[in-house]
Amino acid sequence: MTELKRDRSRTLQARAERSIVGGVNSPARAFMSVGGDPLFIERAEGCHIWDADGNRYIDFIGSWGPMIMGHAHPVIKQAVSETAARGVSFGTSTSLEIDLAEKIRAMMPSIELLRMVNSGTEATMSAV
């Protein structure tokens, strides 16, 4: 087994620790309790990700579900590009969110109403 290169990732981690608590923005990325160094991902394609040191991995996390089509899928890239050309964040309602809600309801008829949120905190607040 080839030893992984880690120099650039270690440099990035040291830099991150000067500005970010523990050097990570999510406790799930903290490696201190299990040993090792966090990965700093530079790019992804299909089912693979490459870290800052050029090491290639199979991405078993898949961004916790959203990357079910793999990374950088051509159809998704085209749709994102076309949509982003119209703007990326408005803070108001859009017709696209209605389209998505209707598609979800059509796929899951038991869902009467839904709310899409940005975080677990927002989901909990909405549920309460």
C-alpha positions, -999 to +999 in steps of 0.1 A: +000+000+000+013+034-010+018+060+018-006+089+012+008+124+007-004+147+035+020+178+035-004+203+019-034+191+039-013+195+072-003+230+061-040+239+054-051+224+087-025+245+106-037+276+087-073+268+094-066+264+131-055+301+132-090+313+121-115+285+127-123+268+160-104+234+159-096+242+123-130+228+111-165+242+107-182+210+116-175+188+146-180+158+122-148+169+105-127+170+136-101+143+137-084+150+170-105+124+189-097+096+164-062+106+153-052+116+119-056+148+099-088+162+082-090+159+045-090+190+024-109+182-008-099+200-040-121+184-066-145+156-072-159+137-102-183+108-103-177+087-072-142+100-065-127+129-046-092+142-046-076+159-017-052+189-016-023+165-018-035+148-050-047+116-033-078+100-048-105+084-027-139+068-033-164+091-018-185+070+005-200+101+022-215+116-010-222+149+008-246+130+031-270+121+002-272+150-022-245+136-045-265+105-054-257+112-091-220+115-083-199+146-084-198+169-114-225+149-133-228+167-167-266+171-166-265+185-131-236+209-139-256+222-169-288+227-148-268+244-120-251+266-145-284+277-162-301+283-129-271+302-114-271+325-144-304+338-131-291+344-096-280+321-067-298+334-036-328+357-033-341+353+003-376+353-011-400+327-027-393+313-062-412+292-086-385+266-086-392+258-049-428+252-058-418+230-087-396+209-063-423+207-037-448+195-063-424+169-076-417+156-041-454+154-034-460+135-067-433+110-058-446+106-022-484+110-022-486+106+016-468+140+019-495+167+022-473+197+029-436+201+033-410+227+042-375+229+028-349+243+052-312+248+053-303+231+085-313+207+112-319+237+135-344+251+110-361+218+106-365+214+143-379+250+147-404+243+119-415+210+135-419+226+169 
